[in-house]
Amino acid sequence: MFTIKADQLAATLDKVTSHRPGRSVICGDEILLEASPSWLHAVSVSDRTVAVARTEIAATTSWAVPIDAEEVDVLRSWLVCWNAVGVRVALDLYDGPALHFSVGAAQVSLPVLAEAAVMPWREALAAEIRPNRMGQRQHVMRASDLDMWSTAGGEIEVRPAARDGAFVVTAADFIGVQFPESAAPERVCQDSWKESLQARSFLYKGKEYQVGGLYAGPCGHTWRILAEPAPGREPIVMSTREPVARKTLSTLLSSCCGPLERIM
């Protein structure tokens, strides 16, 4: 659990909500929230854009949870009533996974979408932030594009991306990429974003597992690891087919009679 100022969290969410996919062909209408010991990231991926905002926190564990964008709207409305809120992710074998925001006895709980598509936002940014040394063709930015990026911050910088026709948008604690209409995000490296572009992982019985990663077992079933385990606790894995199905990682490994392989 960590505590964050309500207006700080609201501002972070506001920077990416204009990029909501609205049930796009890339993914559903979700916003990904990721916590590491130093940063809280909010990520939105649409057909043509990747938008990432971050704010500093002091967390004890790392997690990556997709939340329905409409639920995030509810949270955003609730935040205006408070100065600071506690944030805690709840993953256990008995209750559905949820992200809890609380102030004393008041609480908003957002269901976690374990079945949501994985957002490859780190790969997309890392691929496009590199300058294109072969030269750039001129690209056109429409008025609607400007409106979409205007929430990134008071001052934004726009520059060509590695791919022709794409561009990178940066602001304070914000980075994004817009792709040309003929291309969708497939896959910064600015030093200040180096930590953000490194996925969090943990070791379990000698094998590395990625927080937020999607894994397949020998039986073909897919499982998601949403958070690193607390000290002395077992990692919990969530089924992507049946969100209510969850097991400890040791139980799953025993029942699968084989290792898990990361898909994304």
For each residue, the residues with C-beta under 8 A, 3 or more apart:
1: 59 60 86 87 88
2: 35 40 57 58 59 60 86 87
3: 84 85 86 87
4: 8 9 40 55 57 84 85 87
5: 8 9 83 84
6: 9 10 79 80 81 82 83 84 85
7: 10 11 79
8: 4 5 11 12 55
9: 4 5 6 12 13 40 55 79 85 87
10: 6 7 13 14 76 79 80
11: 7 8 14 15 55
12: 8 9 15 16 40 42 53 54 55 173
13: 9 10 16 17 31 42 53 72 75 76
14: 10 11 17 76 151
15: 11 12 42 51 53 151 152 153 171 174
16: 12 13 19 20 31 42 43 44 51 52 53
17: 13 14 20 31 44 69 72 73 76 151
18: 51 147 148 149 150 151
19: 16 44 45 46 49 50 51 148 176
20: 16 17 29 31 44 46 69
21: 24 26 27 28 29 30 44 45 46 47
22: 29 46
23: 28 29
24: 21 27 28 29 45 46 47
25: 47 184
26: 21 45 46 47 117 184 185
27: 21 24 30 45 116 117 119
28: 21 23 24 68 113 116 117
29: 20 21 22 23 24 68 69 70
30: 21 27 66 67 68 69 113 116 117 119
31: 13 16 17 20 42 43 44 66 67 69 72
32: 41 42 43 44 45 64 65 66 67 119 121 212
33: 40 41 42 43 64 65 66 67 99
34: 40 41 43 62 63 64 65 200 211 212
35: 2 39 40 41 57 59 61 62 63 64 87 89
36: 39 41 59 62 195 200
37: 58 59 60 62
38: 56 57 58 59 195
39: 35 36 54 55 56 57 195 196
40: 2 4 9 12 33 34 35 54 55 56 57 59 87
41: 32 33 34 35 36 52 53 54 196
42: 12 13 15 16 31 32 33 52 53 54
43: 16 31 32 33 34 50 51 52 119 121
44: 16 17 19 20 21 31 32 49 50 51 69
45: 19 21 24 26 27 32 49 50 51 119 121 124 185
46: 19 20 21 22 24 26 49
47: 21 24 25 26 184
48: 178 179 180 181 183 184 185
49: 19 44 45 46 148 176 177 178 179 185
50: 19 43 44 45 121 124 125 176 177 185
51: 15 16 18 19 43 44 45 152 174 176
52: 16 41 42 43 121 125 174 175 176 196
53: 12 13 15 16 41 42 152 173 174
54: 12 39 40 41 42 173 174 196
55: 4 8 9 11 12 39 40 173
56: 38 39 40
57: 2 4 35 38 39 40
58: 2 37 38
59: 1 2 35 36 37 38 40 62
60: 1 2 37 230
61: 35 89 227 228 229 230
62: 34 35 36 37 59 200 202 211 227 228
63: 34 35 89 91 211 212 226 227 228
64: 32 33 34 35 200 211 212 226 227
65: 32 33 34 89 97 99 112 113 212 226 227
66: 30 31 32 33 112 113 114 116 119
67: 30 31 32 33 71 72 99 110 111 112 113
68: 28 29 30 71 72 110 111 113
69: 17 20 29 30 31 44 72 73
70: 29 73 74
71: 67 68 74 75 110 111
72: 13 17 31 67 68 69 75 76 110
73: 17 69 70 76 77
74: 70 71 77 78 108 110
75: 13 71 72 78 79 101 108 110
76: 10 13 14 17 72 73 79 80
77: 73 74 80
78: 74 75 81 82 101 108
79: 6 7 9 10 75 76 82 85 101
80: 6 10 76 77
81: 6 78
82: 6 78 79 85 103 106
83: 5 6
84: 3 4 5 6 103
85: 3 4 6 9 79 82 101 102 103
86: 1 2 3 100 101 102 103
87: 1 2 3 4 9 35 40 99 100 101
88: 1 99 100 102
89: 35 61 63 65 97 98 99 100 112 226 227
90: 95 97 98 99 100
91: 63 97 112 226 227 236 238 246
92: 95 236 246
93: 236 246 247 248
94:
95: 90 92 98
96: 111 112 243 244
97: 65 89 90 91 111 112 114 226 238 243 246
98: 89 90 95 109 110 111 112
99: 33 65 67 87 88 89 90 109 110 112
100: 86 87 88 89 90 107 108 109 110
101: 75 78 79 85 86 87 107 108 109 110
102: 85 86 88 106 107 108
103: 82 84 85 86 106 107
104:
105:
106: 82 102 103
107: 100 101 102 103
108: 74 75 78 100 101 102
109: 98 99 100 101
110: 67 68 71 72 74 75 98 99 100 101
111: 67 68 71 96 97 98
112: 65 66 67 89 91 96 97 98 99 226 238
113: 28 30 65 66 67 68 116 243
114: 66 97 224 226 238 239 240 243
115: 240 241 243
116: 27 28 30 66 113
117: 26 27 28 30
118: 212 213 214 263 264
119: 27 30 32 43 45 66
120: 123 124 185 186 187 264
121: 32 43 45 50 52 124 125 185
122: 125 126 196 197 198 199
123: 120 126 127 186 187
124: 45 50 120 121 127 128 177 185 186 187
125: 50 52 121 122 128 129 175 177 188 193 197
126: 122 123 129 130 187 188 189 197
127: 123 124 130 162 163 186 187
128: 124 125 161 162 163 166 168 177
129: 125 126 161 162 168 175 177 188 189 190
130: 126 127 162 189
131: 160 162
132: 135 136 160 161 162 163 164
133:
134:
135: 132
136: 132 139 160 164
137: 164 165
138:
139: 136 160 164 165 166 167 180
140:
141: 145 146 158 167
142: 145 146
143: 146 147
144: 147 148
145: 141 142 148 149 178
146: 141 142 143 149 150
147: 18 143 144 150
148: 18 19 49 144 145 151
149: 18 145 146 152 156 158 169 176 178
150: 18 146 147 156
151: 14 15 17 18 148
152: 15 51 53 149 156 169 170 171 174 176
153: 15 156 171 172 173 174
154: 171 172
155: 171 172
156: 149 150 152 153 169 170 171 174
157: 169 170 171
158: 141 149 167 168 169
159: 167 168 170
160: 131 132 136 139 166 167 168
161: 128 129 132 166 167 168 177
162: 127 128 129 130 131 132 166
163: 127 128 132 166 179 180 183
164: 132 136 137 139 180
165: 137 139 179 180 182 183
166: 128 139 160 161 162 163 177 178 179 180 183
167: 139 141 158 159 160 161 177 178
168: 128 129 158 159 160 161 175 176 177 188
169: 149 152 156 157 158 174 175 176 177 178
170: 152 156 157 159 174 175 176 188 190
171: 15 152 153 154 155 156 157 174 175
172: 153 154 155
173: 12 53 54 55 153
174: 15 51 52 53 54 152 153 156 169 170 171
175: 52 125 129 168 169 170 171 188 190 193
176: 19 49 50 51 52 149 152 168 169 170
177: 49 50 124 125 128 129 161 166 167 168 169 185
178: 48 49 145 149 166 167 169
179: 48 49 163 165 166 183 184 185
180: 48 139 163 164 165 166 183
181: 48
182: 165
183: 48 163 165 166 179 180 186
184: 25 26 47 48 179
185: 26 45 48 49 50 120 121 124 177 179
186: 120 123 124 127 183
187: 120 123 124 126 127
188: 125 126 129 168 170 175 193 197
189: 126 129 130 193 194 197
190: 129 170 175 193 194
191: 194
192:
193: 125 175 188 189 190 196 197
194: 189 190 191 197 198
195: 36 38 39 198
196: 39 41 52 54 122 193
197: 122 125 126 188 189 193 194
198: 122 194 195
199: 122 210 211 212 213
200: 34 36 62 64 210 211 212 228
201: 208 209 210 211 213 228
202: 62 208 209 211 228 229 235
203: 206 207 208 209
204: 207 209 229 235 249
205: 250 253
206: 203
207: 203 204 259
208: 201 202 203
209: 201 202 203 204 213 215 225 235 249 260 262
210: 199 200 201 213 225 262
211: 34 62 63 64 199 200 201 202 225 226 227 228
212: 32 34 63 64 65 118 199 200 224 225 226
213: 118 199 201 209 210 224 225 262 263 264
214: 118 222 223 224 240 262 263 264
215: 209 222 223 224 225 237 260 261 262 263
216: 220 221 222 223 260 261 263
217: 220 221 223 252 256 258 260 261
218: 256 257 258 259
219: 256
220: 216 217
221: 216 217 239 241
222: 214 215 216 239 240 241 263
223: 214 215 216 217 237 238 239 240 252 260
224: 114 212 213 214 215 237 238 239 240
225: 209 210 211 212 213 215 235 236 237 238 249
226: 63 64 65 89 91 97 112 114 211 212 236 238
227: 61 62 63 64 65 89 91 211 236
228: 61 62 63 200 201 202 211 235
229: 61 202 204 233 234 235 236
230: 60 61 233
231:
232:
233: 229 230
234: 229 248 249 250
235: 202 204 209 225 228 229 248 249
236: 91 92 93 225 226 227 229 246 247 248 249
237: 215 223 224 225 246 247 248 249 252
238: 91 97 112 114 223 224 225 226 243 245 246
239: 114 221 222 223 224 242 243 244 245 246
240: 114 115 214 222 223 224 243
241: 115 221 222 245
242: 239 245
243: 96 97 113 114 115 238 239 240
244: 96 239
245: 238 239 241 242
246: 91 92 93 97 236 237 238 239
247: 93 236 237 251 252 255
248: 93 234 235 236 237 251 252
249: 204 209 225 234 235 236 237 252 253
250: 205 234 253 254
251: 247 248 254 255
252: 217 223 237 247 248 249 255 256 260
253: 205 249 250 256 259 260
254: 250 251 257
255: 247 251 252
256: 217 218 219 252 253 259 260
257: 218 254
258: 217 218
259: 207 218 253 256
260: 209 215 216 217 223 252 253 256
261: 215 216 217
262: 209 210 213 214 215
263: 118 213 214 215 216 222
264: 118 120 213 214
